[in-house]
């Protein structure tokens, strides 16, 4: 692109046409050859007469100037002028756009995409082939046209890890030979990582290297710890700077199951420091509900830390079959259990029937043999619902008849009478030690100390199921710990006492580790790799680069040592992992992670991410040329005296020139009757005009696409959608208003709010679309969300709830579980069901009221997914490939369900009353 006087030209050679203007001026001003003069005798009679009107023999200078300006506007307009052109040196040859594409750049990811789009535009003008390379997910460098890559920008997303040295090595190996050469634009995330210097050298060898990165400091959140009854929060930043205060949010689910911010803490970076800490003291019940911490305003995986069992203290009820022996604590059946659990669990005291209503996580029965029938039934139900019953043997259990002839429900195996001990019946010659734990045991990988011995135990009766239930045994093969699953819970029996009477196991650290493996206790620190030896962890949820969680049930398991010791990457994604009843969070940052800023060689230019928005001027100049030529016609007619004859044609031309085809306002006339007829002659969908011309055009195109879908798939035949001005237009004509939210749209007047409240109370529906589901959840965490809160404050909106699975909107026409638009968040809010709404047996709906939810709120940008052009083709991309088209189809289905729900109400849910009505009518 050539830049002249601050304006760029995509076709500068056309400006040579301006050289013709002086010649054209001379031609237009030229006087025709003088005619031969012959005297006519009769002319003498006209001597002395004067003509009141005369016509010049030359074109007036001002008319010539008007024509010159019109021709100049055409020439300059065709030359492709651009205001604020990109002044970066375009260069020639192939261009490689490299991105770190890590979590550190997620917060400003939209700025990076805008910059890439601008560079693709420049490359397309220069005819340069382009390749885009993500260092966190490298692929073969493939140079293609800029337009091909522009269509793939929507699929570029940051990864929740930094480039590894192995990935950098593979990138360098895949680069073309230096002899081929190419320029590189590197969009850095401002953090250093292993191998970056080698890659910088490789890029520089192959051509010019230019780096783009922000000057802002990258922020991250280390895993939380629990010390001295307080949650310890640690935030880090990559660059020292002035004092700065940040807010750390604790997010989880409230008792109703709704995701919300449960608490927050403030951390302050001191001047020049890169670390900030904060403490958060919460009740154990509230602390157990927290699922993640995140830094407010930082939309990146590194600014999020997930919680696991390390933060949640389990509630354990301890019940012994006998009391302490005369206050001798070391002989108490529960002493060693209490010492092992007090640091990591909340202990409950009381009788069995008193603690069961508290629904503890674990109930420990130490030498409890016989249970009353009521206790047996209640405890069985508790275990079946997911409880862990941990039993220890003792003299009472060994002397009882429990689980002798028939296996007791709350015992994992049948037991022999009397037990076994050193020097007694069925005696050992000497105490026995523990055997290594088998691979299928939850204790597999734990080190067995040589000084742990067993001198007495209760014996298990041989049984076909015994081998499958043994999870720890002695060196002679006799079972030491057995386990049985009951419903969703389990019963575990230690065949020794909980104190040191029968074994030295309670005196060892192995005892605490075994309790942790059984999820009886939790630890506030991250386990070491050796602690997880032999375990396999299944991913439950994984994080993307923006810190959002998604289901990971189809991903393979991860070895325990690798989960805590290996760096994150494509094979180990940050997220939440499970092993049995234990949960472990693998976060982007670890406790010793440091954020080191990237530094660049002096010969590598570094620029910011700001992009000057180019403004094409060609269309405006061509429109100006048309207006100037129209003025020339009018002036020429006036000079020739023919203006009166052409007034009708001039008026028609002026009307044609002034007509704006992009005007989305349906009320083309000031006559309200005409507007009412147009809005009510057929069903019309409407959208609220926001003042943002581009957004209003997308909303108009989106409703047009939805109307076409309704026309072809249902009996509803909508007319052309209309744009509505809340200040001047009547709303009662429209069953549905689509209202896209922008941060800068004006607040309606009091009169407009009065009309809106009347509209909502009379059965109308408004679909609020914040369009920010790709950057924030529903709420006030984004500018659009805060604007929605401001706009909706004066409206008479009932209590809302997330769209329940049995809402009529999920099956009005199509059966739906998700409600995507251009984005895929499931956070859609509707009017909350009344408190007395009940599920009808055998019916898919609750007994809801007969009204239609007056508002639907979401952020999935539905209009963009519905939008079509005048030919019925999709206007904006959604996703990639087949999955993107499937997402667009689901968006159309949601729109169909929405309109059908507005028109039919809860018609389908009312069908639950049909049997009762028919029975009353005797049918």
ROLUM-854257 format. One line per 3 residues: number of its first residue (from 1); their letters; for each residue x negated, y, z negated of C-alpha. Coordinates in steps of 0.02 Angstrom, whole numbers. Example, Ala and Ser with C-alpha at 12.3 -4.5 7.8 and 13.67 -1.06 7.14 Angstrom:
BEGIN
1) as) -615 -225 -390; -684 -53 -357
! end
This chain:
BEGIN
1) xxx) 0 0 0; -65 172 49; -40 311 -79
4) xxx) -23 492 -18; 15 635 -137; 68 513 -274
7) xxx) 190 420 -161; 152 247 -92; 197 194 86
10) xxx) 221 13 137; 214 59 324; 101 213 330
13) xxx) 71 201 519; 248 264 548; 194 432 476
16) xxx) 103 463 641; 275 505 709; 265 668 613
19) xxx) 136 726 740; 272 729 873; 376 858 777
22) xxx) 283 1012 845; 303 948 1023; 487 915 991
25) xxx) 506 1091 924; 432 1164 1084; 543 1055 1194
28) xxx) 700 1106 1102; 654 1289 1110; 604 1284 1294
31) xxx) 704 1398 1409; 779 1315 1565; 707 1377 1734
34) xxx) 782 1545 1781; 916 1532 1919; 904 1630 2085
37) xxx) 987 1798 2061; 1111 1850 2198; 1215 2006 2186
40) xxx) 1401 1979 2203; 1489 2136 2264; 1635 2112 2148
43) xxx) 1523 2123 1997; 1520 2310 2017; 1697 2313 1949
46) xxx) 1631 2240 1783; 1501 2371 1752; 1519 2456 1583
49) xxx) 1617 2313 1500; 1549 2232 1339; 1579 2052 1279
52) xxx) 1626 2041 1095; 1560 1862 1080; 1395 1807 1151
55) xxx) 1303 1640 1153; 1116 1639 1132; 1011 1567 1272
58) xxx) 898 1487 1140; 934 1366 998; 937 1461 831
61) xxx) 783 1433 724; 882 1372 575; 968 1238 680
64) xxx) 799 1183 746; 734 1173 569; 885 1068 519
67) xxx) 851 946 660; 665 939 621; 703 898 440
70) xxx) 822 758 493; 692 680 609; 557 697 476
73) xxx) 669 613 346; 698 467 466; 512 446 500
76) xxx) 461 456 317; 606 344 263; 556 208 387
79) xxx) 377 220 322; 435 142 158; 396 277 30
82) xxx) 385 220 -151; 382 335 -304; 263 282 -445
85) xxx) 174 150 -339; 60 24 -417; -113 100 -399
88) xxx) -209 -58 -441; -333 -106 -309; -241 -232 -202
91) xxx) -390 -324 -132; -380 -462 -3; -387 -650 2
94) xxx) -312 -774 -122; -257 -714 -294; -251 -824 -450
97) xxx) -139 -765 -592; -197 -856 -750; -98 -853 -911
100) xxx) -149 -913 -1083; 38 -950 -1102; 20 -989 -1287
103) xxx) 131 -947 -1435; 26 -790 -1467; 99 -708 -1312
106) xxx) 280 -760 -1338; 335 -599 -1424; 289 -496 -1269
109) xxx) 330 -632 -1143; 457 -526 -1049; 323 -393 -1022
112) xxx) 206 -524 -951; 341 -586 -832; 373 -407 -774
115) xxx) 187 -385 -743; 177 -548 -645; 327 -495 -542
118) xxx) 244 -328 -501; 83 -416 -451; 178 -537 -340
121) xxx) 260 -388 -256; 90 -310 -220; 22 -476 -158
124) xxx) 171 -498 -42; 141 -325 33; -41 -367 61
127) xxx) -2 -541 129; -107 -626 -6; -76 -808 -55
130) xxx) -50 -829 -243; -70 -967 -371; -8 -960 -551
133) xxx) -101 -1061 -683; -45 -1090 -862; -194 -1137 -969
136) xxx) -87 -1225 -1101; -11 -1336 -967; -135 -1336 -823
139) xxx) -89 -1400 -652; -182 -1409 -487; -218 -1236 -416
142) xxx) -103 -1219 -265; -103 -1055 -169; 69 -1015 -96
145) xxx) 165 -863 -39; 211 -734 -172; 398 -755 -137
148) xxx) 386 -942 -175; 311 -907 -346; 437 -769 -382
151) xxx) 577 -898 -376; 486 -999 -509; 459 -859 -634
154) xxx) 616 -904 -732; 539 -1073 -773; 378 -1002 -848
157) xxx) 379 -1012 -1037; 243 -1007 -1170; 188 -1166 -1258
160) xxx) 184 -1182 -1448; -3 -1214 -1448; -164 -1130 -1389
163) xxx) -269 -1193 -1243; -383 -1334 -1300; -563 -1358 -1248
166) xxx) -512 -1516 -1152; -382 -1417 -1055; -510 -1281 -1015
169) xxx) -631 -1413 -952; -498 -1487 -838; -453 -1313 -773
172) xxx) -634 -1275 -728; -651 -1444 -641; -493 -1412 -538
175) xxx) -543 -1237 -476; -588 -1221 -291; -771 -1213 -244
178) xxx) -852 -1042 -277; -888 -1028 -91; -702 -1016 -53
181) xxx) -679 -871 -173; -525 -790 -248; -483 -646 -363
184) xxx) -413 -681 -537; -290 -582 -643; -296 -656 -818
187) xxx) -148 -619 -934; -228 -650 -1103; -135 -677 -1267
190) xxx) -273 -579 -1359; -337 -729 -1459; -501 -821 -1442
193) xxx) -509 -1010 -1423; -642 -1140 -1379; -696 -1138 -1198
196) xxx) -632 -964 -1157; -808 -897 -1122; -844 -1040 -1001
199) xxx) -683 -1006 -909; -723 -821 -898; -888 -863 -815
202) xxx) -804 -984 -694; -676 -854 -640; -810 -720 -618
205) xxx) -912 -835 -506; -767 -853 -385; -719 -669 -366
208) xxx) -662 -513 -455; -590 -543 -629; -468 -423 -711
211) xxx) -394 -453 -885; -225 -392 -948; -186 -398 -1133
214) xxx) -97 -298 -1265; -188 -201 -1397; -67 -258 -1532
217) xxx) -123 -376 -1669; -58 -554 -1660; 31 -612 -1819
220) xxx) 53 -787 -1886; 124 -874 -2039; 29 -1010 -2131
223) xxx) 121 -1161 -2205; 205 -1118 -2369; 147 -1191 -2534
226) xxx) 238 -1214 -2698; 140 -1163 -2851; 192 -1111 -3026
229) xxx) 378 -1127 -2981; 359 -1000 -2840; 349 -1014 -2651
232) xxx) 183 -944 -2592; 190 -858 -2422; 34 -812 -2323
235) xxx) 35 -707 -2164; -115 -672 -2053; -154 -548 -1915
238) xxx) -290 -555 -1784; -360 -378 -1802; -394 -274 -1957
241) xxx) -298 -113 -1957; -205 12 -2063; -91 -40 -2205
244) xxx) 64 -126 -2138; 216 -201 -2221; 306 -351 -2147
247) xxx) 464 -446 -2195; 466 -635 -2206; 639 -714 -2189
250) xxx) 691 -877 -2271; 821 -959 -2160; 932 -1109 -2190
253) xxx) 1113 -1162 -2204; 1238 -1101 -2331; 1359 -1221 -2419
256) xxx) 1478 -1207 -2270; 1341 -1266 -2152; 1318 -1098 -2066
259) xxx) 1141 -1048 -2021; 1094 -883 -2101; 955 -789 -2190
262) xxx) 955 -851 -2369; 821 -736 -2439; 675 -627 -2389
265) xxx) 509 -568 -2456; 395 -422 -2416; 209 -446 -2384
268) xxx) 86 -302 -2361; -75 -302 -2261; -197 -190 -2352
271) xxx) -300 -68 -2250; -431 -170 -2157; -366 -339 -2217
274) xxx) -307 -480 -2104; -212 -578 -2237; -54 -534 -2334
277) xxx) 31 -639 -2468; 199 -639 -2553; 293 -743 -2683
280) xxx) 472 -799 -2677; 558 -872 -2831; 721 -960 -2794
283) xxx) 834 -1086 -2883; 798 -1265 -2834; 967 -1285 -2748
286) xxx) 940 -1132 -2639; 759 -1180 -2607; 816 -1350 -2546
289) xxx) 925 -1268 -2414; 782 -1173 -2332; 729 -1248 -2166
292) xxx) 607 -1117 -2102; 516 -954 -2139; 481 -826 -2003
295) xxx) 410 -651 -1985; 545 -528 -1937; 520 -455 -1764
298) xxx) 394 -588 -1709; 473 -707 -1584; 333 -835 -1580
301) xxx) 305 -1012 -1642; 151 -959 -1741; 257 -835 -1839
304) xxx) 369 -979 -1896; 333 -1112 -2026; 450 -1258 -2052
307) xxx) 484 -1334 -2222; 485 -1517 -2272; 487 -1621 -2430
310) xxx) 339 -1521 -2493; 456 -1377 -2535; 607 -1473 -2590
313) xxx) 597 -1544 -2767; 700 -1701 -2778; 822 -1729 -2921
316) xxx) 782 -1890 -3015; 887 -1965 -3154; 788 -2072 -3278
319) xxx) 885 -2203 -3377; 803 -2329 -3494; 873 -2491 -3565
322) xxx) 801 -2455 -3738; 741 -2303 -3837; 564 -2256 -3887
325) xxx) 484 -2366 -4017; 484 -2256 -4171; 436 -2105 -4068
328) xxx) 280 -2185 -3993; 281 -2099 -3824; 150 -2209 -3742
331) xxx) 264 -2358 -3772; 417 -2270 -3701; 485 -2354 -3543
334) xxx) 496 -2184 -3459; 337 -2098 -3520; 228 -2133 -3368
337) xxx) 370 -2099 -3248; 399 -1930 -3328; 215 -1886 -3317
340) xxx) 211 -1935 -3133; 371 -1844 -3085; 375 -1685 -3190
343) xxx) 255 -1588 -3074; 352 -1630 -2917; 534 -1670 -2962
346) xxx) 679 -1605 -3065; 723 -1734 -3198; 900 -1763 -3257
349) xxx) 942 -1833 -3428; 1102 -1917 -3483; 1206 -2073 -3469
352) xxx) 1231 -2154 -3299; 1413 -2099 -3279; 1363 -1922 -3330
355) xxx) 1226 -1901 -3200; 1315 -1983 -3053; 1431 -1833 -3023
358) xxx) 1274 -1725 -3004; 1229 -1835 -2853; 1041 -1848 -2888
361) xxx) 923 -1904 -2750; 852 -2048 -2852; 912 -2146 -3004
364) xxx) 782 -2244 -3101; 837 -2390 -3211; 693 -2444 -3324
367) xxx) 729 -2617 -3396; 918 -2597 -3378; 995 -2769 -3357
370) xxx) 1183 -2765 -3373; 1299 -2630 -3305; 1482 -2609 -3348
373) xxx) 1603 -2645 -3205; 1644 -2460 -3185; 1459 -2416 -3184
376) xxx) 1423 -2554 -3058; 1558 -2493 -2938; 1512 -2309 -2951
379) xxx) 1326 -2343 -2932; 1355 -2454 -2781; 1456 -2319 -2695
382) xxx) 1320 -2192 -2732; 1186 -2305 -2655; 1291 -2340 -2501
385) xxx) 1306 -2154 -2469; 1116 -2136 -2459; 1050 -2143 -2638
388) xxx) 889 -2227 -2691; 903 -2342 -2842; 733 -2381 -2916
391) xxx) 730 -2522 -3045; 590 -2580 -3159; 580 -2748 -3246
394) xxx) 559 -2777 -3433; 601 -2895 -3574; 788 -2861 -3561
397) xxx) 792 -2897 -3375; 684 -3053 -3395; 799 -3122 -3532
400) xxx) 963 -3084 -3444; 1061 -3190 -3320; 1075 -3050 -3192
403) xxx) 1046 -3104 -3011; 1011 -3285 -3058; 1130 -3400 -2966
406) xxx) 1196 -3266 -2847; 1107 -3110 -2789; 1171 -2958 -2880
409) xxx) 1230 -2814 -2770; 1110 -2693 -2853; 961 -2810 -2852
412) xxx) 854 -2840 -2696; 819 -3025 -2735; 872 -3167 -2849
415) xxx) 766 -3186 -3007; 700 -3334 -3106; 734 -3344 -3291
418) xxx) 598 -3298 -3414; 470 -3216 -3302; 286 -3254 -3291
421) xxx) 140 -3195 -3398; -39 -3231 -3446; -43 -3375 -3572
424) xxx) 143 -3413 -3564; 256 -3528 -3465; 207 -3528 -3281
427) xxx) 55 -3433 -3346; -94 -3361 -3255; -267 -3397 -3314
430) xxx) -308 -3213 -3297; -220 -3053 -3243; -190 -3038 -3056
433) xxx) -234 -2891 -2944; -135 -2816 -2801; -153 -2879 -2623
436) xxx) -174 -2759 -2476; -9 -2688 -2418; 60 -2765 -2256
439) xxx) 88 -2655 -2101; 277 -2659 -2119; 268 -2595 -2298
442) xxx) 298 -2409 -2336; 139 -2421 -2442; 33 -2475 -2294
445) xxx) -132 -2380 -2287; -141 -2341 -2473; -303 -2392 -2558
448) xxx) -281 -2524 -2693; -400 -2493 -2841; -487 -2647 -2908
451) xxx) -445 -2605 -3089; -257 -2615 -3061; -200 -2782 -3132
454) xxx) -36 -2867 -3179; -21 -2976 -3334; 166 -3011 -3331
457) xxx) 312 -2997 -3210; 484 -3062 -3169; 482 -3191 -3030
460) xxx) 588 -3191 -2872; 683 -3348 -2823; 633 -3420 -2653
463) xxx) 760 -3365 -2525; 767 -3354 -2334; 775 -3163 -2346
466) xxx) 636 -3146 -2475; 492 -3125 -2351; 580 -2979 -2265
469) xxx) 612 -2889 -2430; 438 -2896 -2505; 345 -2731 -2482
472) xxx) 203 -2765 -2606; 131 -2927 -2675; -7 -2992 -2786
475) xxx) -162 -3080 -2724; -81 -3250 -2756; 66 -3202 -2645
478) xxx) 197 -3174 -2779; 310 -3023 -2747; 272 -2865 -2845
481) xxx) 393 -2742 -2762; 549 -2791 -2664; 675 -2685 -2570
484) xxx) 852 -2707 -2499; 953 -2587 -2392; 1135 -2555 -2444
487) xxx) 1235 -2447 -2325; 1135 -2288 -2300; 1037 -2310 -2462
490) xxx) 918 -2437 -2537; 876 -2530 -2697; 693 -2553 -2744
493) xxx) 634 -2666 -2886; 462 -2659 -2968; 440 -2832 -3045
496) xxx) 338 -2753 -3187; 380 -2626 -3321; 373 -2439 -3296
499) xxx) 247 -2426 -3440; 81 -2512 -3468; 149 -2666 -3561
502) xxx) 144 -2784 -3411; 20 -2699 -3295; -104 -2558 -3278
505) xxx) -16 -2494 -3121; 71 -2347 -3211; -100 -2289 -3273
508) xxx) -171 -2271 -3096; -155 -2140 -2961; -86 -2276 -2848
511) xxx) 75 -2272 -2949; 104 -2088 -2902; 62 -2122 -2719
514) xxx) 185 -2267 -2713; 322 -2156 -2785; 283 -2025 -2651
517) xxx) 294 -2155 -2513; 464 -2207 -2579; 515 -2021 -2577
520) xxx) 547 -2028 -2764; 436 -1876 -2786; 379 -1738 -2671
523) xxx) 213 -1652 -2659; 188 -1466 -2632; 27 -1490 -2534
526) xxx) 1 -1558 -2359; -55 -1740 -2369; -228 -1788 -2310
529) xxx) -253 -1899 -2158; -307 -2043 -2269; -145 -2031 -2367
532) xxx) -45 -2066 -2209; -153 -2208 -2145; -46 -2344 -2065
535) xxx) 114 -2240 -2052; 207 -2190 -1894; 311 -2031 -1894
538) xxx) 460 -2004 -1780; 491 -1826 -1716; 660 -1755 -1765
541) xxx) 646 -1578 -1695; 509 -1490 -1598; 472 -1305 -1577
544) xxx) 450 -1211 -1414; 334 -1063 -1392; 466 -941 -1455
547) xxx) 491 -1038 -1617; 661 -1112 -1570; 696 -1293 -1618
550) xxx) 764 -1428 -1503; 807 -1612 -1524; 661 -1733 -1506
553) xxx) 747 -1901 -1531; 682 -1968 -1363; 498 -1931 -1399
556) xxx) 376 -2067 -1456; 313 -2081 -1634; 149 -2009 -1697
559) xxx) 19 -2094 -1807; 13 -2021 -1982; -172 -1970 -1983
562) xxx) -155 -1887 -1812; -3 -1791 -1871; -101 -1693 -2001
565) xxx) -277 -1697 -1926; -258 -1679 -1737; -232 -1509 -1655
568) xxx) -63 -1469 -1581; -42 -1492 -1395; 64 -1583 -1265
571) xxx) 43 -1747 -1361; 73 -1672 -1534; 203 -1536 -1534
574) xxx) 243 -1428 -1685; 403 -1480 -1768; 483 -1589 -1901
577) xxx) 437 -1774 -1915; 512 -1916 -2016; 449 -2079 -2090
580) xxx) 586 -2171 -2181; 656 -2050 -2309; 506 -1934 -2300
583) xxx) 497 -1777 -2194; 338 -1688 -2141; 327 -1524 -2047
586) xxx) 185 -1495 -1924; 169 -1308 -1897; 69 -1210 -1769
589) xxx) -48 -1138 -1901; -128 -1240 -2038; -186 -1180 -2207
592) xxx) -362 -1140 -2144; -316 -1070 -1973; -393 -903 -1926
595) xxx) -332 -784 -1790; -487 -723 -1699; -465 -582 -1572
598) xxx) -528 -610 -1395; -680 -510 -1337; -731 -487 -1155
601) xxx) -893 -452 -1063; -930 -270 -1022; -913 -298 -834
604) xxx) -736 -368 -848; -603 -230 -839; -465 -246 -969
607) xxx) -295 -164 -946; -131 -161 -1041; 32 -245 -998
610) xxx) 127 -86 -955; 203 -86 -781; 255 74 -692
613) xxx) 427 47 -622; 419 81 -435; 561 181 -359
616) xxx) 589 155 -170; 634 318 -81; 670 252 93
619) xxx) 857 233 69; 876 406 -5; 780 487 138
622) xxx) 880 395 271; 1041 448 186; 977 627 185
625) xxx) 940 614 371; 1118 558 405; 1187 705 305
628) xxx) 1073 827 398; 1128 757 567; 1310 772 513
631) xxx) 1276 954 466; 1194 978 637; 1353 916 723
634) xxx) 1460 1037 623; 1340 1181 660; 1334 1141 846
637) xxx) 1524 1136 856; 1534 1302 766; 1410 1385 885
640) xxx) 1505 1318 1036; 1673 1376 971; 1744 1200 961
643) xxx) 1749 1183 772; 1939 1199 762; 1963 1055 883
646) xxx) 1852 939 779; 1912 974 602; 2000 806 592
649) xxx) 1846 712 652; 1732 808 533; 1846 768 386
652) xxx) 1844 584 433; 1654 587 447; 1636 673 278
655) xxx) 1750 545 198; 1647 404 274; 1485 479 210
658) xxx) 1551 512 36; 1629 338 15; 1535 236 -114
661) xxx) 1555 48 -81; 1469 6 -245; 1600 95 -351
664) xxx) 1663 -41 -468; 1805 60 -542; 1969 -21 -491
667) xxx) 2069 140 -513; 2028 220 -344; 2163 349 -363
670) xxx) 2209 465 -502; 2389 406 -491; 2419 293 -643
673) xxx) 2566 210 -556; 2454 151 -416; 2329 82 -541
676) xxx) 2467 -9 -636; 2533 -88 -475; 2359 -147 -425
679) xxx) 2327 -221 -599; 2494 -310 -617; 2537 -368 -441
682) xxx) 2427 -521 -472; 2324 -591 -615; 2170 -482 -632
685) xxx) 2014 -513 -736; 1927 -356 -799; 1762 -303 -873
688) xxx) 1717 -151 -977; 1610 -24 -886; 1451 4 -986
691) xxx) 1374 147 -887; 1231 33 -832; 1260 20 -644
694) xxx) 1159 -140 -621; 1243 -228 -768; 1416 -174 -709
697) xxx) 1379 -244 -536; 1329 -412 -613; 1487 -414 -720
700) xxx) 1594 -377 -565; 1506 -515 -466; 1522 -635 -613
703) xxx) 1710 -612 -631; 1725 -628 -442; 1637 -796 -451
706) xxx) 1747 -853 -596; 1903 -796 -503; 1851 -899 -351
709) xxx) 1822 -1051 -462; 1994 -1032 -541; 2074 -1014 -369
712) xxx) 1998 -1175 -301; 2013 -1284 -458; 2170 -1229 -548
715) xxx) 2342 -1158 -514; 2281 -987 -570; 2252 -870 -421
718) xxx) 2166 -713 -484; 2148 -556 -380; 1991 -450 -360
721) xxx) 1918 -408 -532; 1922 -230 -596; 1804 -122 -697
724) xxx) 1891 -36 -844; 1853 132 -920; 1906 119 -1102
727) xxx) 1938 306 -1113; 2058 324 -966; 2126 154 -912
730) xxx) 2270 55 -984; 2216 -113 -1058; 2383 -202 -1078
733) xxx) 2382 -261 -896; 2235 -379 -922; 2238 -544 -1019
736) xxx) 2048 -549 -1035; 1912 -416 -1048; 1729 -461 -1023
739) xxx) 1620 -339 -1121; 1431 -353 -1092; 1327 -268 -1226
742) xxx) 1180 -151 -1193; 1080 -61 -1327; 1115 111 -1252
745) xxx) 1298 105 -1203; 1405 245 -1277; 1521 220 -1426
748) xxx) 1705 232 -1375; 1812 373 -1442; 1941 354 -1580
751) xxx) 2079 351 -1447; 1990 210 -1356; 1974 110 -1518
754) xxx) 2159 135 -1550; 2196 61 -1378; 2076 -84 -1409
757) xxx) 2156 -128 -1577; 2329 -122 -1498; 2265 -234 -1359
760) xxx) 2193 -362 -1481; 2350 -364 -1590; 2463 -390 -1439
763) xxx) 2378 -549 -1380; 2232 -489 -1276; 2059 -566 -1285
766) xxx) 1886 -486 -1275; 1733 -589 -1230; 1584 -499 -1307
769) xxx) 1421 -552 -1224; 1260 -489 -1303; 1159 -577 -1165
772) xxx) 1012 -607 -1283; 1023 -793 -1322; 852 -817 -1241
775) xxx) 772 -698 -1366; 877 -704 -1525; 1016 -797 -1610
778) xxx) 1185 -718 -1631; 1175 -583 -1763; 1084 -419 -1788
781) xxx) 909 -483 -1750; 907 -403 -1577; 950 -228 -1512
784) xxx) 1102 -298 -1423; 1162 -385 -1581; 1144 -226 -1683
787) xxx) 1238 -129 -1548; 1379 -257 -1551; 1392 -237 -1739
790) xxx) 1407 -49 -1715; 1534 -64 -1575; 1643 -192 -1664
793) xxx) 1647 -108 -1835; 1808 -6 -1801; 1897 -154 -1718
796) xxx) 2028 -259 -1808; 1935 -423 -1790; 1987 -573 -1900
799) xxx) 1861 -685 -1992; 1752 -782 -1871; 1669 -953 -1871
802) xxx) 1557 -1049 -1750; 1663 -1134 -1618; 1715 -1300 -1701
805) xxx) 1710 -1463 -1605; 1899 -1484 -1616; 1944 -1309 -1555
808) xxx) 2067 -1302 -1410; 1939 -1203 -1311; 1831 -1359 -1297
811) xxx) 1964 -1455 -1199; 2090 -1330 -1127; 2049 -1389 -950
814) xxx) 1878 -1473 -960; 1805 -1573 -1105; 1656 -1472 -1163
817) xxx) 1524 -1487 -1299; 1409 -1346 -1243; 1450 -1173 -1176
820) xxx) 1299 -1114 -1078; 1285 -963 -966; 1120 -907 -896
823) xxx) 1055 -955 -1070; 1096 -1111 -1168; 1125 -1062 -1349
826) xxx) 1273 -1150 -1430; 1308 -1004 -1548; 1484 -955 -1493
829) xxx) 1600 -876 -1622; 1790 -876 -1624; 1928 -836 -1747
832) xxx) 1912 -947 -1901; 2045 -1078 -1930; 2165 -1048 -2076
835) xxx) 2115 -1129 -2241; 2261 -1251 -2234; 2219 -1317 -2060
838) xxx) 2219 -1507 -2067; 2163 -1643 -1951; 2310 -1741 -1881
841) xxx) 2278 -1927 -1890; 2248 -1998 -1718; 2246 -1826 -1637
844) xxx) 2095 -1728 -1575; 2157 -1561 -1646; 2189 -1488 -1815
847) xxx) 2358 -1413 -1857; 2310 -1237 -1804; 2416 -1081 -1784
850) xxx) 2493 -1038 -1617; 2389 -884 -1580; 2240 -860 -1464
853) xxx) 2076 -805 -1538; 2068 -617 -1502; 1879 -615 -1484
856) xxx) 1746 -734 -1423; 1566 -683 -1461; 1408 -757 -1388
859) xxx) 1247 -711 -1302; 1231 -833 -1156; 1251 -702 -1017
862) xxx) 1397 -792 -936; 1427 -661 -801; 1251 -688 -733
865) xxx) 1286 -874 -716; 1456 -844 -633; 1396 -705 -517
868) xxx) 1413 -731 -328; 1387 -617 -180; 1514 -574 -46
871) xxx) 1477 -739 41; 1510 -842 -115; 1325 -883 -144
874) xxx) 1248 -884 -318; 1177 -711 -353; 1054 -748 -495
877) xxx) 948 -902 -535; 996 -1016 -679; 868 -1140 -743
880) xxx) 771 -1247 -622; 825 -1378 -496; 967 -1497 -533
883) xxx) 971 -1456 -719; 995 -1272 -675; 1141 -1309 -560
886) xxx) 1216 -1421 -694; 1200 -1277 -818; 1288 -1160 -695
889) xxx) 1427 -1288 -673; 1452 -1298 -862; 1458 -1108 -867
892) xxx) 1598 -1109 -738; 1690 -1241 -838; 1677 -1136 -995
895) xxx) 1749 -988 -898; 1893 -1095 -834; 1930 -1157 -1011
898) xxx) 1923 -978 -1076; 2049 -910 -950; 2165 -1061 -969
901) xxx) 2158 -1039 -1159; 2206 -855 -1140; 2351 -898 -1026
904) xxx) 2418 -1053 -1114; 2368 -1024 -1296; 2363 -1179 -1405
907) xxx) 2477 -1273 -1288; 2373 -1431 -1298; 2360 -1430 -1486
910) xxx) 2548 -1407 -1495; 2566 -1577 -1412; 2533 -1655 -1583
913) xxx) 2709 -1599 -1629; 2791 -1683 -1478; 2819 -1852 -1563
916) xxx) 2904 -1767 -1711; 3012 -1660 -1595; 3064 -1811 -1491
919) xxx) 3104 -1908 -1648; 3212 -1765 -1711; 3303 -1756 -1545
922) xx) 3335 -1944 -1549; 3232 -1977 -1393
! end
